[in-house]
Amino acid sequence: MLGTPAGIVVVLVALLRGKFLVLEMFLWDKPVGLKVFGQSRSARRPPGC
C-alpha cells in the first residue's frame, strides 16, 4: 500500500484531474470557463459552427 504522503499526493492529483475534466468538458463555454482560459464570449465559437 502507498505510504501516507504518497497517498495524499495521489488523491490530490486525482481531484485536480477531475476538476480539469469537468472544466474542459462542461464549463468550456460558460463564464467561469471563459475566464479560466482567458477567452471572450466572441472568441468562444468560430463563425459558422
Contact map, one row per residue, 1 for C-alpha under 8 A:
1110000000000000000000000000000000000000000000000
1111011000000000000000000000000000000000000000000
1111111000000000000000000000000000000000000000000
0111111100000000000000000000000000000000000000000
0011111110000000000000000000000000000000000000000
0111111111000000000000000000000000000000000000000
0111111111100000000000000000000000000000000000000
0001111111110000000000000000000000000000000000000
0000111111111000000000000000000000000000000000000
0000011111111100000000000000000000000000000000000
0000001111111110000000000000000000000000000000000
0000000111111111000000000000000000000000000000000
0000000011111111100000000000000000000000000000000
0000000001111111110000000000000000000000000000000
0000000000111111111000000000000000000000000000000
0000000000011111111100000000000000000000000000000
0000000000001111111110000000000000000000000000000
0000000000000111111111000000000000000000000000000
0000000000000011111111100000000000000000000000000
0000000000000001111111110000000000000000000000000
0000000000000000111111111000000000000000000000000
0000000000000000011111111110000000000000000000000
0000000000000000001111111111000010000000000000000
0000000000000000000111111111000010000000000000000
0000000000000000000011111111000000000000000000000
0000000000000000000001111111100000000000000000000
0000000000000000000001111111111110000000000000000
0000000000000000000000111111110111000000000000000
0000000000000000000000000111111011000000100100000
0000000000000000000000000011111111000000000000000
0000000000000000000000000010111111100000000000000
0000000000000000000000000011011111110000000000000
0000000000000000000000110011111111111000000000000
0000000000000000000000000001111111111111100100000
0000000000000000000000000000001111111111000000000
0000000000000000000000000000000111111110000000000
0000000000000000000000000000000011111110000000000
0000000000000000000000000000000001111111000000000
0000000000000000000000000000000001111111101100000
0000000000000000000000000000000001100111111100000
0000000000000000000000000000100001000011111100000
0000000000000000000000000000000000000001111110000
0000000000000000000000000000000000000011111111000
0000000000000000000000000000100001000011111111000
0000000000000000000000000000000000000000011111101
0000000000000000000000000000000000000000001111111
0000000000000000000000000000000000000000000011111
0000000000000000000000000000000000000000000001111
0000000000000000000000000000000000000000000011111
